[in-house]
Amino acid sequence: MRHDDVQIVCGRNPVVELLVSKPQSVDKVFIQRGASGDAIDEVLRLAKDASVPVQRVPAARLASLAGKVRHQGVVALTAALSYWTLEDVLARAREAGSPGRVLFLDRVTDPRNFGAVLRSAAAFGVAGVLVPTQSAAPLNAAAVKASAGAALSVPVARVERPADTLDGLRELGYWIIGADGSAERSFAESDWTRPVVIALGSEGRGLARDVVNVCDELVAIPIVESVDSLNVSVAAAILMCAAFNGRAR
């Protein structure tokens, strides 16, 4: 959630992750009066170590800050989350291993799906996530909460012309693998030892046609016929796991 130039981060794990990864960006932490437990103690300890002020407030105050996002008795105010540049993501990818794994999300607009994808991206060592400047979920409190805080540690970059960007990545040595439920080739048949960009679209719309046209390969995740498709966050996790295991060989 955004309040002008302030980002609201809600939930015990997301606030702990924020205090661990970006303590300098936290302006203040609010904790519900009477809230206790190991997670609350961890928030208090990390806030003290980072010299971040903590205030105990009524539940109604947290509810007004969090809106529809579940706050679990903890809310942090921080500078607005910022996007990375494509160049910075690629530099991070090179540092991860020549030149690493990158994910592209095409027209995924649900913040909860976005957050779940970011959590898996962190788990499987993806160097960064690319999204279009238009028709993309915001990097907001709902996404951070759904990612259990992982959205704070995975670089996200917005790109103006996705197809051109992916074509440029091909010239840099990446293999562009697009997910398509109607593809004849299974993802298990792909060579995941190569540097890859995994491209996934939304459940309803899939990948844009111009993105499909620049893919080197389209793959499907085999599922039983009675199920139409997988949630994009589940599909992303399966393909990122394949890439992770492929590079780990």
C-alpha positions in Angstrom: 0.0 0.0 0.0 1.2 3.5 -0.8 0.6 6.7 1.1 2.3 9.3 -1.1 6.0 8.5 -0.8 5.6 6.0 2.0 5.3 2.2 1.6 3.3 0.2 4.2 4.6 -3.3 4.8 2.3 -5.5 6.8 2.8 -8.8 8.6 5.3 -10.3 11.0 7.5 -12.2 8.5 7.5 -9.4 5.9 8.5 -6.8 8.5 11.2 -9.1 9.9 12.6 -9.6 6.4 12.5 -5.8 5.8 14.4 -5.1 9.0 17.0 -7.7 8.0 17.4 -6.8 4.3 16.8 -3.0 4.3 16.8 -1.7 7.9 18.0 1.7 6.7 14.8 2.2 4.7 12.4 1.7 7.7 11.1 4.9 9.2 8.9 3.4 12.0 7.3 0.2 13.2 3.8 -0.1 14.7 2.9 -3.0 16.9 -0.5 -3.8 18.1 -1.0 -3.3 21.8 -0.9 -6.6 23.6 0.7 -8.5 20.7 3.4 -10.9 21.8 5.3 -14.0 20.8 8.6 -15.0 19.2 8.0 -13.0 16.0 7.1 -9.9 17.9 10.2 -10.3 20.0 12.3 -10.6 16.8 10.8 -7.5 15.3 11.6 -5.6 18.5 15.1 -6.8 18.6 15.8 -6.0 15.0 14.2 -2.6 15.3 16.3 -1.8 18.3 19.5 -2.9 16.5 18.7 -0.7 13.6 17.6 2.2 15.8 14.1 2.1 14.2 11.4 3.7 16.5 8.6 1.3 17.6 5.2 2.4 18.7 2.5 0.3 20.3 -0.9 1.3 18.9 -4.5 0.1 19.0 -5.7 -2.5 16.5 -7.9 0.2 14.8 -4.7 2.2 14.0 -3.1 -0.8 12.3 -6.3 -1.6 10.4 -6.4 2.0 9.0 -2.8 1.7 7.8 -3.1 -1.8 6.4 -6.4 -1.5 4.6 -7.4 -4.9 3.3 -4.0 -6.4 3.9 -3.7 -8.7 7.0 -1.2 -7.0 9.3 -0.9 -9.7 12.0 -0.3 -7.0 14.6 2.8 -5.5 12.8 3.1 -2.7 10.3 6.2 -0.9 9.1 6.5 2.5 7.4 9.3 2.7 4.9 10.4 4.6 1.8 8.5 3.4 -1.3 9.9 0.2 -2.7 11.9 1.0 -5.8 12.4 -0.9 -9.0 15.8 -2.0 -10.4 17.0 -1.2 -13.8 17.4 -3.9 -16.4 21.1 -3.3 -16.4 21.3 -3.9 -12.7 19.4 -7.1 -12.9 21.7 -8.4 -15.6 24.7 -7.4 -13.6 23.3 -9.4 -10.7 22.7 -12.3 -13.0 26.3 -12.3 -14.1 27.4 -12.3 -10.5 25.1 -15.3 -9.8 26.8 -17.3 -12.5 27.4 -16.6 -16.1 24.9 -15.2 -16.8 22.2 -16.6 -14.4 18.5 -17.1 -14.5 15.9 -14.4 -15.1 12.1 -14.5 -15.0 9.7 -12.4 -17.2 6.0 -12.0 -16.1 3.7 -10.9 -18.9 0.5 -9.2 -17.9 0.3 -10.8 -14.4 -1.8 -8.2 -12.6 -2.8 -9.8 -9.3 -0.4 -8.7 -6.5 -0.9 -11.9 -4.6 0.1 -14.0 -7.5 3.0 -11.6 -8.1 4.1 -11.9 -4.5 3.9 -15.7 -4.6 6.1 -15.8 -7.7 8.6 -13.5 -6.0 8.8 -15.9 -3.1 9.6 -18.8 -5.4 12.1 -16.6 -7.3 14.0 -16.0 -4.1 13.9 -19.7 -3.2 15.3 -20.8 -6.5 18.0 -18.2 -6.9 16.5 -16.2 -9.7 18.7 -13.1 -10.4 15.7 -10.9 -11.2 12.2 -10.5 -12.4 11.2 -8.4 -15.4 7.6 -7.0 -15.8 6.1 -4.7 -18.4 5.6 -1.1 -17.5 2.0 -1.5 -18.3 -0.4 -4.2 -17.2 1.7 -5.5 -14.4 0.9 -6.0 -10.7 2.3 -3.3 -8.4 5.1 -3.9 -6.0 3.0 -3.1 -3.1 2.0 -4.3 0.4 -0.2 -7.1 -0.9 2.7 -8.4 -3.0 5.2 -8.2 -0.2 2.8 -9.9 2.2 2.1 -12.7 -0.3 5.8 -13.2 -0.8 6.4 -13.5 3.0 8.9 -10.7 2.6 10.8 -12.2 -0.2 9.7 -9.4 -2.5 12.2 -7.2 -0.6 15.2 -9.3 -1.7 14.4 -10.1 -5.4 15.2 -7.4 -7.9 12.2 -6.4 -10.0 12.7 -4.3 -13.2 10.1 -2.8 -15.5 10.7 -2.9 -19.2 9.0 -0.7 -21.8 9.0 -3.0 -24.8 9.1 -6.6 -23.5 9.5 -8.3 -26.9 12.4 -6.1 -27.8 13.9 -6.6 -24.4 13.7 -10.4 -24.7 15.2 -10.2 -28.2 18.1 -8.2 -26.8 18.6 -10.8 -24.1 18.8 -13.5 -26.7 21.7 -11.6 -28.3 23.4 -11.6 -24.9 23.3 -15.4 -24.8 20.1 -16.1 -23.0 17.7 -18.8 -24.1 14.1 -17.6 -24.0 11.7 -20.3 -22.8 8.0 -19.4 -22.8 5.3 -21.3 -20.9 2.4 -22.3 -23.1 -0.2 -24.9 -22.0 -0.8 -25.9 -25.6 2.9 -26.5 -26.4 3.8 -30.0 -27.6 7.1 -30.0 -25.8 7.2 -30.8 -22.0 9.4 -28.6 -19.8 11.2 -31.7 -18.7 12.6 -32.1 -22.3 14.3 -28.7 -22.2 18.0 -28.1 -21.5 17.9 -26.0 -18.3 21.7 -25.9 -18.0 21.8 -22.9 -20.3 21.3 -19.3 -19.2 17.6 -18.8 -19.5 14.8 -16.3 -19.3 11.6 -18.0 -18.3 8.6 -16.2 -19.7 5.1 -16.7 -18.2 1.8 -15.0 -18.9 -1.4 -14.6 -16.9 -3.8 -17.6 -16.6 -6.5 -16.0 -18.7 -4.4 -14.2 -21.4 -1.1 -16.1 -21.6 1.9 -14.6 -23.3 1.4 -11.8 -25.7 1.8 -12.8 -29.4 4.9 -10.6 -29.9 6.5 -12.2 -26.8 5.7 -15.7 -28.1 7.4 -14.8 -31.4 10.7 -14.1 -29.8 10.8 -17.2 -27.6 13.3 -19.8 -28.6 11.2 -22.6 -27.2 7.6 -23.0 -25.9 7.1 -25.6 -23.2 4.1 -27.0 -21.3 3.7 -28.5 -17.9 1.9 -31.8 -18.2 -1.2 -32.0 -16.1 -4.3 -34.2 -16.0 -7.0 -33.4 -18.6 -9.6 -32.5 -16.1 -7.7 -29.4 -15.0 -7.5 -26.5 -17.5 -4.4 -24.8 -16.2 -2.1 -24.1 -13.3 -2.0 -20.8 -11.3 0.8 -18.7 -12.7 2.7 -18.8 -9.4 2.6 -22.6 -9.3 3.7 -22.8 -13.0 6.5 -20.3 -12.3 7.7 -22.3 -9.3 7.9 -25.6 -11.3 9.9 -24.0 -14.1 12.2 -22.1 -11.8 12.8 -25.3 -9.9 13.7 -27.0 -13.2 16.1 -24.2 -14.1 17.6 -24.3 -10.6 18.2 -28.0 -10.7 19.5 -27.9 -14.2 22.2 -25.3 -13.4 23.1 -27.2 -10.2 24.2 -30.3 -12.0 
